[in-house]
Amino acid sequence: MVIAAYALWDKYAIIVVRIHPRLLDWGGGVGRSFLLAPLAARGWDAVRSHLRWDPVEFEAIAVLGPLSYILVLAALVFTPVSYVAPLRETSILIGTAMGARLFAERDAPRRVAAASLIVCGAVALALG
């Protein structure tokens, strides 16, 4: 229900209110910054440590995260929400595969089976 709610809100904001996708992403980033700043300030030593540990990873996330969201918002302009929202969540598949393969997470078969259901749903949507 939450996924449907934010997908519909994004579509409404872009189509009805006519907020540009980049502006919508920027506004969300500003809001998250204000909400998370106190938490980051309290744990600043840990934040600095993580930034030093792998700065390239942080830079990639800083660029690719917003870019992927802006592309989803752009897709909502031309495509029904019922197609975009489920396919947007296929990123879970990547996280599942990485967790199972790179981090040897427990219960990988169950997670992979559940992720496979997402693929089946996305294929069903694509086939109509």
N, C-alpha and C positions, 0 to 999 in steps of 0.2 A: 504494500500500500504506500509505503514511503517513496519507493522508486517511482511509482505512478504519480504521486503527488508532486515530486520535484520535476519530473519530466513534463507534466501538464503545466506547471508554473513556468518553466522555461519557455515552452511553446507560447503560452499566453503573453509573457513578457516580450518576446520577440515579435509576434504577429500582431497582437492587439495593442499593447502599449508602445510597440515599435522601438524597443531598446536595442541598440546595436550589440551583437554578440561580444565584441571586445569590451564594450562598456559594461555589460552585464558581468563578464569575467572580472574586470577590474574592480567593480563594486563589491563583488564577493570576496576578492582578495583583500581589499581594504577592511571589510567587515571582519574577516578571519584574523587579520593582523591585530586589530583592536582587541578581539576576544582572547587571542592567544598570547599577546604581549606580556601580561602579568605572569603567566605560566613560564614563558621563556626567560623572563627576568629572574624569577626565583631559581631556575635551574640553569643559569647562564654558563656556569662552568661546564656542565654536561653538554650544552649546545655548542660551545666553543670546541670542546673535545671532539664531538662528532663532525664538526665542520673541518677540523684539521685531519681527521681520519680519512675522509674520502671526499675532497672538494669537487671532483669531477662529477660524482654521483649527485651531489646537491645541485650543481649547475644544470645537469641534465633534467632533474626533476623540476627545477625552477622554470625551464623552458618547455619541456614536453608536457607537463601537467596542464598548464593553461592552454597550450596549443591544442591538446586533445579535446578539452572542454569547448573551446571556440569552434573547433571543427564539428562537434556534436551539435552545438547551437546553430551553426550554419546549415547542417543537414535538416534540422527541424523546420527551417524555412521552406524547404522543398518536399519534405517527406512526412508522412503521417507519424505521429507519436508512437502508434502501435508497432511501427517497424524500428524506429530509432531506439526507443527505451530498452527493449530486450537485447538488441545487438550491442548497446552501450555497456551492458553488464557482462558481456563476454570477456571483459578484462579480468574477470574472476578466474577464467580458464588459465590465463597467463600466470596469475598469482598461484593458482593451484599447482600448475606444472612446476613452477620455480620452487615452491615449498616442498613438493615431493622429491624433486630431483636434486636441487642445490642444498637444501637444508635438512633433508632426510626426516621430514616431519612424520610424526606418528599417524597412524590411521590413513595413510596415503590412498589405499585402494578405495575406501569409502568416499574420500574427497574427490578422487578422480571419477568415480561413478556418478556422484552428484554433479560434477562439472560436465559430464557427458550429457546429462539431462538438459543442461543449458544449451549445449550444441544442438541437441535434437529440437528444442524449442526454436532456436534461431533458424535452423534449416526449415522447419515447418512454416515459419513466417515467410521465409524467402520463397518457398514454393507456393504460398498462398493457401 
